[in-house]
């Protein structure tokens, strides 16, 4: 197929067969834990996710909140929310130091969300964080902080879904004093921002995550390419399947050419810089013939088994954008989730909600500090490890958004060289491990943060005696040596 999308020259072409040559960089396999800033003007109301869409849906919670706090969306629209975002207390260096202490080895900055606002000095879109709102290069500041602190840097793009997601601003109230009064998205002065998508609101049209309007595809590509060229990310995350997914389309369909071109451009750009590709493209199509052009991402969910290739779960302490109503995960939930994912060859990307001024709240800070304490003891069993022959034992299965009810029989394994790490997910006076191959060959057992512990071996079972006072409040880790 011909290609209208400009890509960097290199060994990767905008074709599935060519991109199947992708191999996951070792740094990503080793890193295991990343932190994400899912932040932008939608944080201003501090009232949750999808604000830029839902504020235009009559009767929704965010519509009612907007009406009471800012006024009717025909008079005070999302473009006006943008002007209120100042990020006046944003200190990326301080936050990155905290994230590093919490154990993050990579960091992702949100470059653009479904709201068509860009967090950098874009020449493609006047609605950007340098020209409006904070008047700061948010992505650039994040990248500098990440590099300064020794973290790998990546970006997330959510722009593919923008065209139809951002269409509610073309509507109007059906009832009440403003019935029939068009929302501000109908103002021709702002069509470049609110987009020419009114037809997608007409009766009979089904809203799709990725539009079928092919005029949008080059606009998406040029925007994302601009960000990739400016910031040279080691990770690019697309919020959705490979653009531009259609439910009936196979690998021969031209609808995937923009996404294939972006992956090839990312990899070739990295290859040009490092002499080999050191970048990762993450997307959410779980079909093998699609995801293997990069790596598979699970949003707010995990896998049940060990995958041959690395993968990632992305989730959040609370909601994606700051929400004063949100309930947060605890440090135990975060570390339990991390252990379970790493045991299955995955990585965890955790979003930390930011207030509009750029700060994080005390609850988030406390959770990160508790995570840092756990990592200081047990991180050895996380970083640079690979899956063991089985991911664990016990009947408890973790769900990404719920606290697991572990028992003393639940264990998760990782390994490196001649060592196996066994994370004890529950509590007990001893640990009984049934799934270790060649347990008769065990030479030494240590409890991380404590030291050597007594053990015995019988009938293929390893029984380890544990001290009364464990070094960690939860998910303690045994280091099992198979050589002296």
N, C-alpha and C positions, 0 to 999 in steps of 0.2 A: 504494500500500500504506500502511496505517496505521503509525504509528511510536510505539513505547513508549519510545524512547530520547530523553532530553531533549538538545536541541542549542541552542547559542547562536543567537539570531536574526541573520540576515544574508542575503547574496545567494546563499549556497550551501544547497541542500537535500540531503537524504539520498537522492539519486537519481543514477544514472549520467549522465543527460543534463545535469543541473545541474552535476555535478562535472567534466564535460568542459570547463567554462569555466576550469578551473585553468590558470594560466600560471606557469612556473617563475620565481621571483624572480631579478632580475639578480645579487643578492649571491651566490646559490648557483652561478650560471653562472661567476662570477668567482673563487670561492674555491678550487676545485679539490682542496684537500687538507684532510682532517679527521682528528682523532685521537679514539679511542674508549676509554672505560674500561669493559670487560666484567668487572665485579668484584662479588663478593659472598661469602656464606658458603662457597660451593663452592671458594673459593680457600684455605680453611683447611688442608686436607690437603696442598696443593701437589702434587696428583696428577692434574691434568687435568680434562677436560671431562665434563659429565654425572655428576658424582660423586653428586649427590643421588638420581639414579635407579639408577646402576650399583652403588652400595654395597649395594643390596638384591637384586642378581642373583647368586645363589649360584654361586661358582666364577669370577666375573669378577675381573680384576686389582684393581679398586677394592674389591670385596667382600673379597678376601684382604688387601689393604692395611688396610682398616678393621678387620678381625678382629684383625690383629696389633698395630695401633697404638691402637685405641680399645675394642675388644671387640665382642661379637656385637650385630647391629642390633636384636635384641629387648631388649637392655639399654641400649645406647648408640646412639641413632638419629640421624637428621639434625637433629632439633630440638636435640640436644645439641651437634652441630657448630656450630649457629648461635650458641650461647652462647660458643664459643671465638673467634669473630671479634671482634677488638678494634679493629683499625685504629689502633693506638696511635701509630704514626709517620706517619700520613696528613697530608701537607702539600700541599693542592691548589694553593696559590699558587705554591710552588716548582715543582711538576710542570707547571703551566700555563705558567709562564715558559719552561721547557724545551721544551714542545710548541710554543709560539709561535716560539721560535728555530729549531726544526726545520722551520718553515714552515706549520704548521697554521693555517687561517683559520676553522675551526669545530671544535667539540668536542661529543661525545655522551657522556652518562652513562647507564649502565644503570639504569633505574628499577625493573624487576622481571624476574626470570628465570623459567624453568620450575619453579623450586623453591618458588614461592609466597611468597618473601620479598621485601619491599618496601624499597628503599633510601632511604626518606624517612618523614616523620612522618604515616603514613596513619591515617585514622580508620576505614578499611574492613578493616584487617588488623592484629591485634595483633603479628604477627610482622613487625616492621619495625625498621629500623636505629636509630631513636630509642628505642624501647621495649626492645629487646634488643640483644645483641652490642655494637657500637661505642658505642651511645647517642649517635649523631651523625646529623644530617640530611645524609647523603652527597650526595644530589642537590642540595640547597640549597647546600652548600659548593662543589660543582663549579660550579654556576651562577654563584655570586659570583666565583669565580676566573676563569671564562671572561669574564664581563663586565668585570671589573677589567683583564684583559689585552687586551681588545678583540676577543675571538673570539665568533662566533655560537654560540649554545647550543642543543643538542637533546637528546632522550632516546630510548632504545630500550626497547621493551616486548616481552617474550617470553612474555607471560601467556596468550596464546590457546591455546598448546599444553599448558598446565600440567595440565589436568584428566586427560588420559590418560597424559601423560608421567610424572606424579608418582603412579603407581599401584602401583609395585613394592613400596612400603612396606606394602602390604596382604598380602603373601605370607609364606612361611616356607621354611626349608630343607627339602629333600626327603630329605637324607641326613645322616649324622654325628650328633654328640651333641645338636644342637639341632633335629633333624628334627621337624617339626610344631609347633614353638614359634613363635607369630605374631610378626612384626616389630612395632616400636612404632607403625607407622602404623595398627594395629588398635585402639589405645587410644582410647576414646571421648572422653577429656579433650582430645585434640588433633585431633578430627575437623575442627574449623574450619580447621586448618592443613593437615592431610594430605588433606582433602577426602573427600566421600562418593562415592568412585569404585571401590569394591571390585568391583562388578559388571563393570568393564572388564577384570578379570584372569581372568574365567571362561573355560573352554575354549570355543572357537568364536568368541570376540570378537577382531576384528582391530583392533589399536591404530592410531589415526589421529592425524595431527599436530593437526588440529582436530577435537574431538569432535563427534559428531552429537547429543549431549545438549543440547537447547536451553535447559535450565535454567542452563547455564553461561554463556550469551551475555550476559545482563544483568549477571552478576557481573563478567565481563571488562570490560564497557563502563563500569560504575561505577568500577572500579579505575583504568582508564586515564584516564577523564575526570577523576577526582580529581587525578591527577598533572598532566594538561594544565592544569587550572584553577589549580593551585598554582604551577606553574613556567613557564607560558606559553612553551613551547619553540618555536623557529623550525623545528625538524625533529622529526618523530615517525617513528620507524622501527619497523615491525612485523616480527617474525621469522617470516616466512611469507608466503603469499599474502594477499590481502584477506580478513579475517575475515568469515564463517566458510566458507571455500572448501569446496566438495564437487565431486568430479571430474565430475559430470554436470550441474552447475547452470549455467544461463546468467544473463545480466544481469537477468532478470525474477524470479529466485528470491529468496525472502525471506531465505535464509540469509546474504545479503550485507548485510542492513539494519544490523547492528551496525557493520560496517566502514565502510559508507557514512556512517553517522551520525557516527562518530568523525572521518572526514575532513572532513565538513561543519562539525562543531563546532570542529575545529582551525582551519580556514580562516576561519570567521566570527569566532572569537575574535581572530585576527590582524587581520582587517579592522576589528574594533571598536577595536583598539589603535592601528593605524597608518593607518587610512583606506583601506587596500587589503590584500589578502592578501600577507604576506611570509613565510609558512610553507610547508613542504614535507612531504608525507606520502610515505614510501618503503615499498614492499612488493615482493614477489617473483613476482607472477604475470606472466609474459612475454607473455600475450595482450594485444594492443593495446587491445581494448575494456575491459580491466580495468586495466592499468597506467596508462592515461592520465588516471585520476582524480588521479594524483600522479606520482611518478617511479619508474622501475624500478630495483631493486637486484639485483646479482649477488653471491651469497655465494661467496667464494673462487674466483671465475671472472671472465672478462671477455667483451667482445663482440669479434667479428672485424672489424666494419665501423663506419663513422661512423654514429651515430644522429642523427636530426633533432632530437630533444629530449635534454636532459641526462639522465644516468643515473649510477649509482654502483656501484663495486665495494667490497665490504667484505671485509677480510681481516685477518690477525693476524701479528705478528712470529713467534709460535710457536703455542701453543694458546690457545683463548679464555680459559680460566681457567688460573691459574699452574700450571705443571707442571715439576718439577725435571728431567724427562726430555726436555723439548722441544728440538728444533733450531730455531734462529732464522734468519730471513731476514737477509741482509746489507744494508748501506746501498745497495749497488749494486742488489740485487734490488728494494728499495723504490723507488728513484728510476727504475729502468728501467720498473717497473710503472706508476708515476705518469705518466711520459712517454707510454707506450703508450696508457694510458687517456685522458689529456687530448687526445691527437691524435685520438681518436674521439668527443670531446664528452662524456667522462665525468669523474667525480670519484673520488678514492680516499679511503676511510675506513679507517684503520689502527688496530687494537687493540694497545695496549701492555699486556702482562700485568702485573698487580700482585700482589705478595705479600700475605698476609693482614694484615700490619702497615701496609699502604698504600704501601710503597716499591716502586720498580722496581729490577731488578738492574743490575749494571754492564754487562752485554752490551747490554741495551736502551738504557741511557744512552749507551754508545759509538755504537751505531747511530744514535741520534737526533742526536748531535753531528756525526757524519759526514754525515748527511742535511742538517743545518743548514749545513755548509760548502758542500755542493753547491748548496743553495738560494740561498745568498748570491751565487753566481755566475750560476746558470742560472734562478733563479726568474722573471726577467723573461719568459722564454719559456713560463712556465706560467700565472701569474696573469693574469686579465682577457683571456685569449686565446680565440679561437674556432677551430673546425676549419678547416683548409685544404681545398682542393678534393679532395685525396687525403690519407689519413692518413699515408702514407709510401711507402717503396720498400724492396726487398729481400725475400728469401724467408723470413726467420725470423719465426715467430709465437711470441708470449710466452704462457706458461701462468702463471696467478696464483701457483701454489705451487711452481714450478720456476725455477731460474736459466736464462735464455735463453743460447744459444750464438750470440752476435751475430757478424756478419762486417762487413767494411768497407763492404759494399754496403747495409747496413741503416740506414735514416733514418726519423725520425718528424717530421712537420710540425705546427706550430701557426701562428696568425697574428693580427695586429691591425692595423687601419688600413692603412698602405702598407708593412707589414713582414711578412715571413715568417720564422719561426724553424725552423731545421733541426737537429734533434738527431742527432748522429752516434753511433749505438749501438755501432759497432765502432771499430777503430783503423786508421789508415793515414796515409801522408804527405800525402795529398790527399783531398778530398771531391769526388766526381763525382755531380752531381744531375741526374737525367733527367726528373723529374716536375714541375718548376717551369713553370707557364704563363708565357709571355712572359719567358723568361730573358734574352732580348736587351735587355729593359728594366731589368735590374738596374743600379743606379747605385753601390752600395757594399756591401761585405760586412765584417762585424765578427765576431770570435770573442769571445763573452762572457768577460770576465775577462782578456782579452789586448789587443784593439784591432783596428785594420784589418788585413786580410789580403789578399794579391793574388789575383786571379781572372781568368779569361778565359771567353768565351762563344763557342760554336761549334755550329751545327746544332741549336740548342735545348737544348744541354747546358751546364750551369754547372760549371766546374772550379775548385776553390778550393785554393790551396796552404796547408798547415798548418805551424805552427812545430814544431820538434823537441820542445819541452817544452810540453805542453798544460796549461791552467789547472786542469783537473779530472782526477781519476784515471779517470773514466768518463763516458759520455754528455755530451760537450761540445756546445755549442750555437752555431750560426752565426746571426747576425742579418743578414738580407738585405733591403736597402732598394731600393724601386722608385721613390723620389723623392730628389732631392738634399737 
